[in-house]
Amino acid sequence: MGKATKPYVRLLRVSTTRLDGGILFGATTKQSWERFVSPDRQNRVSFGNYSVLIDHPEGWVLVNTGPGDKPPLSLDAARTRSRSSLVRELRQLGLMPKDIAVVIQTDLFSEYAGGCTHFTSSGRVLPTFPNARYVIHRDALEEAMRPSRRNRKHYRADDHEPLLDSGQLEVVDRTTEVCADVWVEPAAGPTPGHQIVLCQQGKATYAFLGMLVPTSMHLSPTVNAAYDWSPEATARTKVEMKRQAVLESWLVAPVGRDEWVRANQLESIEAFSLGRTALPEPTRTRRVAAPARKEQVAPAASEAPVTPASPVPA
């Protein structure tokens, strides 16, 4: 099995999605969201599509496979997203698809699960990660197999059917420990069976939110995408997520940034994105003698460094 230089929980931006601002921000007025981000001439807004790679004692764990490299079923999809860089990113880290032991999908929208399978040179569609077990929520699988008329365009049968044929699909329906210290937890709202992924590494808890917060403006319970399966459930989930994140000092992604964000920064990022306040300035070194402080315990070696929030959201 290939190995990178040291253990980590790495956030990978594998593609960029360009989506109509009215769809991305739902009932939020354009006057409000346009102060946060400027659309292009076709009223589209760009945001990142992310995966997570976990160096785990039981084998490499990958969360979300991105759009993949299968040709899109419509030209509309080709115009709204960039080509996935996931396999290239893995190779740059010394990994091959066969090295992945577990794949966790937060949902089965093709934008986030298209990379589960790939076309071979002979035209067959096979699992991209031949040695992995694929973990998905039961409701997400049922919706993908029999999608509603409203969501039909978001799913592709060849994203999941080859996994059923190969016996690699593992279905869960509640909070489940997928492998030691890696959990899936239902997070209702964005899609049927949507779930987030929690990973405990040393003293740090990483929380990957899937589709819950595509931009930092979506941290607000009042800002939800038009394609959300249940906006009311999404709003409740975000409130509970932020409460739990602060209580347990999570590192959170994605929230519209190419980095893990500390839970105690979420409220200020949300307020800034909504135009209510400026982000707090970085602490400056004082020239006068500072009062004595208690000795702080250094973070565990396995914790990934977190870049301070930038003044301009992604």
Legacy VTK file of the C-alpha trace (Angstrom):
# vtk DataFile Version 3.0
C-alpha trace
ASCII
DATASET POLYDATA
POINTS 314 float
0.000 0.000 0.000
1.329 3.430 -0.905
1.970 5.824 1.939
2.441 9.569 2.136
5.074 11.146 4.357
3.042 11.355 7.571
-0.488 10.775 8.955
-3.022 13.429 8.137
-6.628 14.274 7.390
-6.330 16.141 4.111
-8.969 18.283 2.403
-8.808 18.035 -1.406
-10.536 20.443 -3.786
-11.186 18.091 -6.707
-13.282 20.307 -8.997
-15.132 23.599 -9.248
-18.863 23.866 -9.823
-20.458 26.841 -11.577
-24.123 27.149 -10.681
-26.831 29.730 -11.232
-26.866 32.015 -8.208
-30.625 31.733 -7.855
-30.300 27.952 -7.511
-27.341 28.089 -5.139
-28.845 30.692 -2.797
-32.507 29.702 -3.127
-34.935 32.176 -1.585
-32.143 34.601 -0.621
-32.470 37.735 -2.749
-29.854 38.457 -5.389
-29.334 41.865 -3.796
-28.154 40.057 -0.657
-25.957 37.314 -2.140
-24.418 39.564 -4.815
-22.799 41.600 -2.039
-21.103 38.362 -0.986
-19.999 37.055 -4.399
-20.175 38.427 -7.952
-21.795 36.184 -10.583
-20.521 35.851 -14.146
-22.429 37.082 -17.207
-24.647 34.006 -17.077
-25.492 34.644 -13.402
-23.341 31.656 -12.315
-21.391 31.454 -9.073
-18.331 29.223 -8.585
-17.751 27.083 -5.500
-15.514 24.141 -4.633
-16.245 20.419 -4.734
-14.224 18.643 -2.034
-13.034 15.217 -0.965
-11.207 14.156 2.198
-8.331 11.681 2.407
-7.632 10.022 5.764
-4.464 8.091 6.536
-5.980 5.394 8.748
-4.324 2.362 10.403
-6.892 0.120 8.704
-6.183 1.593 5.270
-6.731 4.808 3.349
-10.211 6.311 3.714
-11.662 8.584 1.023
-14.735 10.744 1.639
-16.673 11.730 -1.520
-15.336 10.937 -4.962
-16.362 14.116 -6.784
-17.823 14.235 -10.310
-15.378 11.703 -11.737
-14.309 11.470 -15.367
-17.295 9.758 -17.017
-18.707 11.858 -19.885
-21.674 13.912 -18.590
-25.127 12.855 -19.735
-25.953 16.409 -20.837
-24.023 19.384 -22.170
-25.467 21.466 -19.335
-23.441 19.460 -16.799
-20.277 19.839 -18.892
-20.664 23.615 -18.826
-21.232 23.830 -15.076
-18.232 21.965 -13.669
-14.535 21.450 -14.196
-12.919 18.063 -14.771
-12.198 16.126 -11.579
-8.597 16.109 -10.361
-9.103 13.417 -7.683
-7.134 10.551 -9.270
-4.319 12.938 -10.196
-4.215 14.289 -6.627
-3.957 10.730 -5.277
-1.112 9.886 -7.644
0.788 12.989 -6.578
0.568 11.644 -3.025
1.944 8.256 -4.103
-1.437 6.514 -4.053
-3.286 4.451 -6.638
-7.051 3.722 -6.674
-6.322 0.174 -5.473
-4.797 1.617 -2.270
-8.125 3.049 -1.035
-9.708 0.738 1.561
-12.912 2.668 2.340
-14.966 5.174 0.354
-17.645 7.132 2.228
-20.269 9.066 0.293
-22.157 11.841 2.042
-24.794 11.516 -0.720
-25.185 10.101 -4.231
-25.685 13.272 -6.284
-23.560 12.688 -9.388
-21.679 15.917 -8.706
-20.265 14.317 -5.547
-20.419 10.594 -6.348
-19.634 10.364 -10.073
-16.078 9.307 -9.246
-17.300 6.099 -7.574
-17.066 4.422 -10.987
-15.214 4.946 -14.266
-15.248 3.875 -17.903
-12.644 1.307 -18.925
-10.949 1.330 -22.325
-13.399 -1.382 -23.426
-16.395 0.807 -22.516
-17.383 -1.007 -19.322
-18.260 0.908 -16.151
-16.441 -0.467 -13.091
-15.735 0.688 -9.520
-12.902 3.229 -9.510
-11.529 1.837 -6.235
-11.483 -1.956 -6.705
-10.458 -2.888 -3.158
-12.689 -0.455 -1.271
-15.976 -0.899 0.501
-18.315 1.966 -0.334
-20.409 3.301 2.568
-23.685 5.106 1.846
-26.915 5.805 3.719
-29.877 3.572 2.853
-32.176 6.511 2.023
-29.584 7.991 -0.347
-29.341 4.704 -2.229
-33.113 4.296 -2.452
-33.517 7.840 -3.795
-30.739 7.296 -6.357
-32.341 4.053 -7.549
-35.831 5.591 -7.800
-35.293 9.364 -7.925
-38.153 11.802 -7.730
-39.015 13.804 -10.826
-37.530 16.890 -9.167
-34.146 15.250 -8.458
-33.862 12.882 -11.426
-31.261 15.003 -13.215
-28.901 14.830 -10.208
-28.407 11.057 -10.313
-26.771 8.538 -12.638
-27.470 4.823 -12.384
-23.887 3.970 -13.397
-22.569 5.778 -10.311
-23.945 3.080 -7.994
-25.165 0.043 -9.964
-21.630 -1.315 -10.600
-21.042 -1.156 -6.825
-24.118 -3.284 -6.201
-22.977 -5.761 -8.861
-19.487 -6.047 -7.349
-20.799 -6.414 -3.771
-18.730 -3.452 -2.578
-21.624 -1.315 -1.376
-22.195 -1.140 2.393
-25.483 0.435 3.464
-25.980 2.197 6.818
-29.079 3.887 8.246
-27.920 5.554 11.454
-24.832 6.939 13.190
-22.179 4.313 12.475
-18.488 3.866 13.226
-17.176 2.929 9.773
-13.706 2.174 11.119
-11.957 3.097 14.361
-12.547 6.807 15.119
-14.256 7.489 11.777
-18.038 7.961 11.974
-20.924 8.786 9.684
-23.796 10.752 11.193
-27.150 11.532 9.517
-27.474 15.220 8.590
-30.926 15.682 7.117
-31.874 18.310 4.581
-29.715 18.617 1.474
-30.660 15.183 0.051
-32.470 12.082 1.320
-29.976 10.146 3.430
-27.410 12.928 3.548
-24.703 12.329 6.170
-21.604 14.034 7.523
-18.314 12.344 8.400
-16.471 12.761 11.703
-12.851 11.720 12.191
-11.045 11.736 15.522
-7.275 12.072 15.151
-5.304 12.703 18.308
-6.986 15.588 20.122
-8.601 16.917 16.947
-12.063 16.115 15.589
-12.516 16.767 11.870
-16.058 17.179 10.513
-16.725 16.960 6.786
-20.132 18.490 6.051
-20.793 17.257 2.519
-23.457 19.434 0.823
-24.564 21.184 3.997
-22.553 24.430 3.609
-21.451 24.983 -0.029
-20.376 28.588 0.721
-19.721 30.441 3.960
-22.956 32.377 3.442
-24.781 29.041 3.789
-23.648 28.829 7.409
-26.781 30.864 8.077
-29.929 28.732 8.611
-31.817 31.246 6.448
-29.646 30.624 3.360
-30.335 27.318 1.627
-29.937 26.066 -1.941
-33.043 25.733 -4.108
-32.199 22.071 -4.788
-32.221 21.143 -1.080
-34.594 18.251 -0.502
-35.935 19.868 2.703
-34.771 23.447 3.407
-36.392 23.366 6.846
-34.458 20.220 7.787
-31.255 21.739 6.383
-31.724 24.816 8.582
-32.253 22.701 11.704
-29.240 20.531 10.880
-26.986 23.573 10.496
-28.043 24.974 13.856
-27.358 21.646 15.568
-24.086 21.164 13.680
-22.723 24.540 14.797
-23.799 23.936 18.393
-22.099 20.545 18.481
-19.026 21.824 16.615
-18.412 24.574 19.172
-19.151 22.291 22.113
-16.640 19.679 20.898
-14.131 22.072 19.222
-14.398 20.584 15.747
-12.352 21.463 12.689
-14.951 21.910 9.937
-15.024 21.787 6.121
-16.162 22.626 3.585
-17.550 26.060 4.417
-16.603 27.750 1.150
-12.858 27.610 1.879
-9.994 25.358 0.822
-9.076 24.719 4.446
-10.313 23.339 7.755
-11.967 26.009 9.882
-12.100 26.002 13.677
-15.610 25.874 15.104
-15.113 29.057 17.118
-14.612 30.955 13.834
-17.916 29.914 12.261
-20.103 32.647 13.775
-17.751 35.459 12.705
-17.402 33.983 9.203
-21.183 33.730 8.907
-21.704 37.301 10.090
-19.085 38.611 7.666
-20.596 36.658 4.739
-24.014 38.175 5.487
-22.483 41.669 5.573
-23.183 42.173 9.268
-19.631 42.655 10.468
-15.978 42.458 9.520
-13.840 39.474 10.355
-11.838 39.966 13.567
-8.333 41.254 12.896
-5.392 38.927 13.614
-3.860 39.387 17.056
-0.940 41.833 16.881
2.191 41.617 18.955
2.248 44.270 21.655
5.460 46.191 22.336
4.704 46.555 26.040
5.323 43.690 28.393
2.361 41.323 28.463
1.100 39.778 31.704
2.263 36.261 32.473
0.159 33.550 30.914
-0.500 29.977 31.884
1.538 27.432 30.017
-0.442 25.947 27.129
-0.238 22.332 26.087
1.176 21.956 22.567
-1.196 20.323 20.012
-0.777 16.669 19.245
1.647 15.899 16.412
-1.140 14.295 14.397
-3.222 17.456 14.311
-3.185 19.273 10.972
-2.356 23.013 11.133
-5.290 25.286 10.426
-4.783 28.419 8.367
-6.402 31.508 9.931
-9.555 32.629 8.164
-8.787 35.031 5.303
-10.548 38.428 5.167
-12.331 37.578 1.899
-14.486 34.403 1.687
-13.948 32.040 -1.180
LINES 1 315
314 0 1 2 3 4 5 6 7 8 9 10 11 12 13 14 15 16 17 18 19 20 21 22 23 24 25 26 27 28 29 30 31 32 33 34 35 36 37 38 39 40 41 42 43 44 45 46 47 48 49 50 51 52 53 54 55 56 57 58 59 60 61 62 63 64 65 66 67 68 69 70 71 72 73 74 75 76 77 78 79 80 81 82 83 84 85 86 87 88 89 90 91 92 93 94 95 96 97 98 99 100 101 102 103 104 105 106 107 108 109 110 111 112 113 114 115 116 117 118 119 120 121 122 123 124 125 126 127 128 129 130 131 132 133 134 135 136 137 138 139 140 141 142 143 144 145 146 147 148 149 150 151 152 153 154 155 156 157 158 159 160 161 162 163 164 165 166 167 168 169 170 171 172 173 174 175 176 177 178 179 180 181 182 183 184 185 186 187 188 189 190 191 192 193 194 195 196 197 198 199 200 201 202 203 204 205 206 207 208 209 210 211 212 213 214 215 216 217 218 219 220 221 222 223 224 225 226 227 228 229 230 231 232 233 234 235 236 237 238 239 240 241 242 243 244 245 246 247 248 249 250 251 252 253 254 255 256 257 258 259 260 261 262 263 264 265 266 267 268 269 270 271 272 273 274 275 276 277 278 279 280 281 282 283 284 285 286 287 288 289 290 291 292 293 294 295 296 297 298 299 300 301 302 303 304 305 306 307 308 309 310 311 312 313
